[in-house]
């Protein structure tokens, strides 16, 4: 059977049973398991006459009909700030199941399965992306987006009768990690009070004038010494040239 939001639909063409001891094995043949839904189908094997010791009377298999042709779908450009929450919506409608994947990975894989979920009757969700979670209506939630979360994402969603795909091209922006040479401001430095300069007094002005006079004398002395040293160097150079000329 194929499970839909409207109930289970029979898709088996041939059914056979092989009893062995206390167990019975069934073999099912179906010509087209995607008769009701083209992209996804939830197959159900259900037993109607079962011993009471069984924990479950049915088993489920979620099947995808090959890879999705994303060239026919327009990707929504999505920009997420680094270290903030990333939320990618799967569908605005209620759904029966959802599958999230990421394609074109740097590792060379064609795609990466992130999570899959069944949301009708026996609900279950399997999450393979670290720290991710499933949100409302099949949305994918990553609490702290990082640079390795960039890429092309798509969500297959359906209700067993109809299905569709949503595509997102995710770019993560923001500051990169600080290098070891950058100084981090401590809490004490942040809380340090600001110190404003005091207005100058008469004594300050007098001291400043005396320092200016001392500085002028020092500059003149240095200039004279530098000029004398330069003249001596010229004289030594002239003597050296004249010696080399003989």
C-alpha angles and dihedrals in degrees: 000000000000116000119225136168087261095053138276119323122204113237101161119116098182130024128185134174129211112193118204122173106307095341132076123202120205128203120203129194123195128178097204121013090176093061094117101029126028103201106030135020130181108214117205128197106192130183116210099186110045140154115257092240093072115104092208135021096204143040127211133211122185109208129192118208099231127290122327120248098232093180088081092053125075111228117225110232106231124187119197126185114235116262092016129108118279116208121182116186118222100193141339090224131072112265142193099219141358137198123195121200138168121214138198096035121186089234089068098250115138092226142347123224108227103175144330129202140186112208103180127082105325097034121199137156131199116197118195100168111090115252092357125130140190116253137189115322093002098306119162114233125194111181098206116025117209136179091269089062092069117111147082114310130186135184123207111204136171147145099228092266103056133010142184143178132237119203129199131185103206124202120182116207134180143089118324122229116290116255122238091254094062116093118230117217111239124223090248091055091049091052094044110121119243116251117213121201118253122242112265118257131209091264090052091053091050092050091047092053092050091050090051091054092048090049092051091052091048092050093050091049092049091048092052092048092049092050092051092048091050092051091049090051090052091051092050091049092051092051091049092050092049091050091051090050095062 
